[in-house]
């Protein structure tokens, strides 16, 4: 019985070592478009991170003055938010997007120069 338990613990340890390590974090894009006349419209593009083999976008919290469209450009497949917003009474447009991301830690082998 004890040999079986040792083998199971050893197999569990090996399986855990093979799983890639990951971590989650939040990052924020925050900007203010300034120098506009009150009510003046500005067209704004903000980059949107993508889910890849190395990272997963878990959540996106946006604070924009108007609804933003999410577009993908055709050449490289980059995603972005697009919005046409009008400046407030002070001539500003406030923008904020908070992304929660889970990143898998990659092992990098160093090579000699």
NORRALIN-V472389 format. One record per helix or strand of 2 or more residues. SS is the DSSP state (H for helix, E for strand). FROM is the first residue (numbers start at 1). TO is the last residue. If there is no record, write none. Layout:
# NORRALIN-V472389
ss | from | to
SS | FROM | TO
SS | FROM | TO
This chain:
# NORRALIN-V472389
ss | from | to
H | 2 | 18
E | 22 | 33
E | 41 | 48
E | 55 | 63
E | 69 | 72
E | 79 | 86
E | 93 | 104
